[in-house]
């Protein structure tokens, strides 16, 4: 059988991908990584595992997009894998920055309101006591 990817390379890649996938799942279980933020890693890693187990999918995908050499499709897929995950991380960071900014603004408004109430209460309390 003529294989696209040598068996040793497939087994090594599969081992690395399974270890990586289990690491991501472990981070989710320990609540160090949210499911939403890790969804891209989970889906793309499972897709990479599928292509590693069934390399004929790589040939079919490369033909579908017009890439003549499957190894070029493999590297393009690797770049796409990283780009999708970097974009997902960037979106999560951007969302968290917007939330932080909004919370900071709310906190500043609440502090100003507390200070105003303290001044009003202090003036009333001082006038009633004197």
C-alpha positions in Angstrom: 0.0 0.0 0.0 1.4 3.4 -1.0 1.0 5.8 1.9 1.4 9.5 1.7 2.8 9.8 5.2 5.2 7.2 6.5 3.8 5.0 9.3 6.5 6.2 11.8 5.7 9.8 11.2 2.0 9.2 11.5 2.4 7.4 14.8 4.6 10.1 16.1 2.2 12.8 15.0 -0.7 10.9 16.4 1.0 10.5 19.8 1.8 14.2 20.0 -1.7 15.2 19.0 -3.3 12.9 21.5 -1.0 14.2 24.3 -1.8 17.7 23.3 -5.6 17.0 23.2 -5.5 15.4 26.6 -3.5 18.4 27.9 -6.2 20.8 26.7 -8.9 18.6 28.2 -7.0 18.5 31.5 -6.8 22.3 31.5 -10.5 22.5 30.9 -11.3 20.1 33.7 -9.1 22.1 36.1 -10.9 25.2 35.0 -7.7 26.9 33.8 -9.1 27.1 30.3 -12.7 27.7 29.4 -14.4 25.5 26.9 -15.3 28.5 24.8 -11.7 29.7 24.6 -10.4 26.2 23.9 -13.0 25.2 21.3 -10.8 26.1 18.4 -7.9 24.0 19.8 -10.2 21.1 20.4 -11.8 21.1 16.9 -8.6 21.7 15.0 -6.6 19.1 17.0 -9.4 16.5 16.4 -9.3 17.4 12.7 -5.5 16.9 12.7 -5.9 13.6 14.4 -8.5 12.6 11.7 -6.1 13.5 8.9 -3.2 11.7 10.6 -5.3 8.5 11.0 -6.8 8.8 7.5 -4.2 10.5 5.3 -6.3 9.9 2.2 -8.4 12.8 3.5 -5.4 15.0 2.9 -5.1 13.9 -0.7 -8.9 14.5 -1.2 -8.7 17.9 0.4 -5.6 18.9 -1.6 -7.3 17.9 -4.9 -10.5 19.8 -3.8 -8.6 23.1 -3.3 -6.3 22.6 -6.3 -3.1 21.8 -4.6 -1.1 19.2 -6.6 1.3 18.0 -3.9 -0.4 16.7 -0.8 2.6 17.6 1.4 2.0 21.2 0.4 -1.5 20.9 1.5 -0.2 19.4 4.8 1.9 22.5 5.5 -0.9 24.8 4.4 -3.1 22.9 6.8 -0.6 23.4 9.6 -0.4 27.1 8.9 -4.2 27.3 8.8 -4.4 25.3 12.1 -2.1 27.8 13.8 -3.8 30.8 12.2 -7.3 29.7 13.4 -6.1 29.2 16.9 -4.2 32.5 17.1 -7.3 34.3 15.8 -9.5 32.5 18.4 -7.0 33.5 21.1 -6.9 37.1 19.9 -10.7 37.3 19.9 -10.8 36.0 23.5 -8.1 38.5 24.6 -10.0 41.4 22.8 -13.2 40.3 24.5 -11.5 40.2 27.9 -9.9 43.6 27.4 -13.4 45.1 26.6 -14.9 43.6 29.7 -12.0 44.8 31.8 -12.3 48.3 30.4 -16.1 48.3 31.1 -15.6 47.0 34.7 -12.9 49.6 35.3 -15.3 52.4 34.2 -18.1 51.0 36.3 -15.8 50.8 39.3 -14.7 54.4 38.8 -18.3 55.6 38.6 -19.2 53.7 41.8 -16.1 55.1 43.6 -17.2 58.6 42.6 -20.7 57.9 43.8 -19.4 56.6 47.1 -17.2 59.6 47.6 -20.2 61.9 46.9 -22.3 60.1 49.4 -19.6 60.3 52.0 -19.3 64.0 51.5 -23.1 64.5 51.7 -23.3 62.2 54.8 -20.3 63.9 56.4 -21.9 67.3 55.9 -25.2 66.3 57.3 -23.7 64.2 60.1 -21.5 67.1 61.1 -24.3 69.7 61.0 -26.7 67.4 63.0 -24.0 66.7 65.6 -22.8 70.3 66.1 
